[in-house]
């Protein structure tokens, strides 16, 4: 199943709860929440209190993307705040297996993210344990960047790796995805699409529906 995960990093923070409700009503299946610590990535975004306050606004999957150093320290806190899916970066975990196990122990879905230049070998041995692999198609930390072209064959290679093992692991792609290139990203093998600026700039509901029309076609 193809799903849309609008990234609230591009939302109007003065209307955050209202816009999350609008995403829900428009049919977006996920809400993508980027948590940044100013260390793993240059930017600082938001944390547990914001997630907790948004949880009553939507029953969609809260897709919490931890762009922070040693995310294993905070898994229980993000679970308590309302996360349904927690994705950690292979690059930020000293003990990736242990971190994934801690997510699963909380009864949540576990994802592992890879930066553009990080090889797929970083998830080779843990692929059977994760529910999703997130391919970053831009260097993380800022919205509005252009998709890096070499990430498309990387998605394709990951899909082959998953299929060869007979797995059903989701492939999420985050960074520079818009209405013009989303079909190419999906054709490469992605089934969960993160979109920020392309959803929130202009008419949020209309943009969401246009993405869903393509994802469902």
Secondary structure, 3 states (H helix, E strand, C coil): CCEEEEEHHHCCHHHHHHHHHHHHHHCCCEEEEEEEECCCCCCECCCHHHHHHHHCCCCCEEEEEEECCCHHHHHHHHHHHCCCEEEEEHHHCCCHHHHHHHHHHCCCEEEEEECCCCCHHHHCCCHHHCCEEEEECCCCCCCCCCCCCHHHHHHHHHHHHHHHCCCCCEEEEECCCCCCCHHHHHHHCCCEEEECHHHHCCCHHHHHHHHHHHHCC
